[in-house]
Amino acid sequence: MRIFFIFLIIIGGGAYLWFNWTEKQNDKFWILEVENATINAELARTRQEKEKGLSGKEGLKPDEGMLFIYDKEGAYSFWMKDMKFPIDIIWFNESWKVVHIEENLEPATYPDTFQSSSPARYILEVNAGFIDRHYIDVGDIAVISH
């Protein structure tokens, strides 16, 4: 009987670890909806992911982006180091309200930095022209599903 319980504990623990691992793997992307746009956003949560960002990538699909997530609202700066394509950047506050926008940032702007005029917690990078194409403006609210 003791062997049976040990077996159950091992199987149960393995199942718990597997489900936790797959949940974390699926949590690498969130879907954001802003105005008439739906964005499949890759998450940048760790310091290393935030430092790398989109650097070195050749480009994004039209509905893709990278979402930088911070623990609290603040003044977070971005630059175009090692970028190979132009982007738009959207800053969101704690409530997912757009608080600042920078459009058509070219790789040649490096080492200039870009920062929100208001505290932000979430920052989304998308292809240049995305903001204009989808009529996104300061004050818009994003809806998140993950």
Residue, then its C-alpha position, 0 to 999 in steps of 0.5 A: m500500500r505504501i508503494f501505491f501512495i509513493f507512486l501516486i505522489i510521484i505521478g501527481g508531482g510530475a503532472y503538476l510540474w508538466f502543467n505548470w511548465t506548459e502554462k509558462q510556455n504558453d504565457k510567452f504571448w499575449i493578445l492585445e486589442v486596441e481600437n481596430a487592431t489585434i496584436n499577437a505580442e511576444l512578452a519581454r519580462t526578464r531583464q535579459e529579454k527587455e535588454k534584447g527586445l527586437s534587436g537583431k530580428e529581421g522584422l515582424k509580421p503585420d499583427e505581431g509585436m513585443l510587449f515589455i512588462y514592468d512591475k510598476e509604472g515608471a519612466y522607461s526609455f527605449w532605443m534602436k540599438d541593433m535594430k534592423f527595421p523601423i518601429d512604432i512604440i506605444w506606452f500604456n499605464e497600469s490600466w492599459k490606457v495609451v499614455h504616449i506614442e512614438e511613430n516611425l522610429e528608424p534604426a538610425t536614431y540610435p543612440d537617441t532614447f525615447q520615453s513616455s511623457s507619463p508614467a507607464r507600465y507596459i510598452l508595446e513595439v510594433n511595425a512602423g506605420f501600425i499606429d497610423r494604420h489602426y488609428i491608435d491614439v493617446g487615451d485609447i484602452a487596450v483589452i488583453s487576453h492571455 
